[in-house]
Amino acid sequence: MRLKIALLFAVLCFTPCFAQADGSYTDIQTDINIILQSYQGYIKGSEIKNDLTYLLLSNGEKLVYDDKLPKSFEEKLENPDLKDTLSLVYPLKNPIDKMNLNDDPGRFRSLALLKAVYGKNKKDVRTNLIRVNFCGKKLFFNKQNGAAEALKNIGAELLALTKIQPQLKKYITPLGGTFKWRNIAGTSRLSPHSFGIAIDLNPKRSAYWRGHSQTTIAEFSRLNYPPEIVAIFEKNGFIWGGKWYHFDTMHFEFRPEIIAKAR
Ligand SMILES: [Zn+2]
């Protein structure tokens, strides 16, 4: 722990000034600090080169904060820079009803960052998986960056919640699953399940945007999904796929930077 705090202090002290011509100083510095704090030990620092800001990862790679390329929504899904990944603010409000068009906070993911933290391929990720006791089931989850520990805490809190409110059990079990090296349905992008940082609760109590009309998607309400379950995940650094315009209500994903920005 002391080493982690010392590392963070070193990183923050040597983070260069992010003042930009467009006056977005605070936004850049806030975003960079959020990423540094959410991925402590995986990022060495940052640098500015040819007017672009980069994060220097501990594995030797560097990631551009803002590539300054104009991108459509689809292009941000395919190839986001770090700024894009934090560009939509996740709502911590519970319960929540409708979401605005393409408001999908957390669906822009930096695969390079996820690979650096949780494993660069299926074999690497597998070596980082540990078994977690979750509501009486043993699940595989990634031990890096405190993901498995966070899931374990959620399991304990959900167990306590369902003792008081047993009617909520049906939303949790039978579970959909955690780790699976695969692409997101209908895309060639790796799913966060590939990194062992996402869990699907009971698929029978879930709704998924694919297969619905644009009108149904736009009018979809999240009010009938238990806000108590969502709040427990969020408290522990997970986002809920229900809070996406393109909803996936059984899906919860460990994304401490998205929750940190929301706060
Ligand atoms: Zn999922």
Residues whose N, C-alpha, C, O or C-beta is under 5 A from the ligand:
A	BS01	ZN	A198 I199 D200 H251
